[in-house]
Amino acid sequence: MPPTPAMPHVLNTYGRLPFALSHGRGCRVWDTEGREYLDALGGIAVNTLGHAHPALVAAIADQAGKLIHCSNYYQVPLQEALAAKLCELSGLAAAFFCNSGLEANEAALKIARKFGHDRGIDLPEVIVYERAFHGRSIATLSATGNPKVQAGFGPLVEGFVRVPLNDIAAVRDVARTRPNVVAVFLETIQGEGGIQPARHAYLRELRALCDEKDWLLMLDEVQCGIGRTGKWFAHQWAGIVPDVMPLAKGLGSGVPVGAVVVGPRAQEVLQPGNHGSTFGGNPLAMRAGVETLRIMEEQGLLANAGKVGAALKDGLQRELGELPGVREIRGTGLMLGIELDRPCGVLLGRAAEAGLLISVTADSVIRLVPPLILTEAEAAEVVARLAPLVRAFLAEPA
Ligand SMILES: Cc1ncc(COP(=O)(O)O)c(C=O)c1O
């Protein structure tokens, strides 16, 4: 007899491990049976401050006692506070708030299309990337470069031209042949695609090409932004500034907050009536965002992500780097991937059994995106728990 599903009334859209988490503290979580786990997943790059950070909990409780939601019919001063902070940190000019990564990307795509229409381009096109992941709405899955995400959901949205990552000649070819291009849209570091960074030189070339062609450079920092790589935004390593930057995941440290932050070239594109969100920018979410960024600064979490990320990568390299089945260990700060030469989804459950939460993406890449408060001792513990599992896995017959 097949086992009774644990959640029979929940749509079956995820392959879930057979336990439920009940609470956490810092980088540790406990399940309902009392088992403890070290969290190297952070709710998939979301729990910036770890679990139950006292200052964040207090701010959320305080805000919940005052005003959770009020609609965008009114001024929301906390929206201005979070937008101003994001602009200060990014060098951009203004923000729109929503609730998730795909919504931030939808807003970016609407901005790109309207930017084109405002210039007399009736059928605007956006350059997107192989192996990209931008979300699971119809438009964002159409922009996504993964046939598995798209399968069964056609017809896809039109107006995308796909190129390989880090190949500037491919973009120049598109520039020569397609007059309706209005924007280039990519993840600064592909997350779901297997921790694949856009090279710094490539980003600088894209920036120059976008300036030359009057295109928008739109960098999806939903996963790699908000301090994860050791700078506020991953593109800052390349010394460039995008025109449009979708954010989400780490921005509210677990409270759903999405944002699209734009520079001067895109600031006037959306006008009253062009876009909106009932929940987007509500006071509770904004307070979580403001408080997350404040605590990150107070605790020096960018520097911590850089330092602890480097220690974690060194440890992984030392323990696993020379194994024949390990193709590459890559990433920056606390966004790391260990690419194996074979699918390794089974490691998710085995790691959990060993008291470690991780993810596997692009079939064969172990992804580590822990809270940015991870300590060096915890990083060493991640290595100590993970390395034997990977070694044993690679020793099994393929
Ligand atoms: C780069 C990137 N963009 C967009 C998304 C979609 O975000 P959400 O799941 O919040 O819609 C993700 C989610 O993994 C992502 O990694």
The ligand as an ORCA input file, in Angstrom:
! r2SCAN-3c Opt
* xyz 0 1
  C      17.085     34.558     -9.802
  C      15.663     34.273     -9.442
  N      14.691     35.029     -9.957
  C      13.409     34.812     -9.634
  C      13.039     33.812     -8.778
  C      11.592     33.600     -8.437
  O      11.358     34.033     -7.163
  P       9.999     33.604     -6.393
  O      10.097     32.150     -6.143
  O      10.016     34.446     -5.152
  O       8.875     33.949     -7.293
  C      14.026     33.005     -8.211
  C      13.657     31.903     -7.307
  O      14.394     30.978     -7.089
  C      15.367     33.236     -8.560
  O      16.353     32.477     -8.055
*
